[in-house]
Amino acid sequence: MTGEPIDPTGFNPLAMVDMWEDMHALVAAWESKHSANPAVAAAALEEFAAALVQRPKPF
C-alpha cells in the first residue's frame, strides 16, 4: 500500500455504485472484444488493481 487513506475526506461512498456500473460495462465490452470469459477478466482486473495501487504519483 502507499500509506494513503482508503477513505479520504470528502469522498462520496455512493460514487462506488457508479464505478461498479462503469466497470461492469467496461469488462463486458473487453470480454466481447477479446473473446474472454469472466475468469480471465477477473484475473486481468486483479492485476490491474494491484498495478493501480502501486502506480507512482504524477509530478
N, C-alpha and C positions, 0 to 999 in steps of 0.2 A: 504494500500500500504506500501511498505517497504521503501519508500523515495529514491529509486534508479531511475535514469533517465530512461524514457521509450525508448529513442533513444540514447543509449550510443555511444560515439565517436568511429568511426571505424566500426560500424555495417553497413552491406550492406543490404539496404531495399529489394533488389531483392532476398535475401535469404528467404524472406517470401513466395515467389512463391514456392520454394522447400518445405518449411514447409507445405503449404496448400496441395500440391500434396501428400506428405508423410502422412499427417493426413487423407486425403480422403481415401487413400488405407488402412490405419490402421482401420478407422471407418468402412469401408465396410467389412473388414475381421472380426471385432468384431461383427457387426450386424449379419453376417452369422453364426459365431460360437455360438452366444447366442440367435439366432432367435429373434433378437430385431428389432424394427422399427426405422426410423430416429428420431422420437420424443424422444424415450428412449435414443438413442445415444447422442442426443443433450443435454439432461438433465445430462447424465454421463459426457460429456465433460465440461459442465458448472461447475459441482462440482470439476472436476479435475483441471480446470483452476484456480478456487478460491484457491484450496489447493496448487497449484504450486506457486502462487504469495506469499503465506504466509509461504512457507517452510523455515526452518532455513538454514542459511549459513553453509556449511561444515567448519570444523575447519582447 
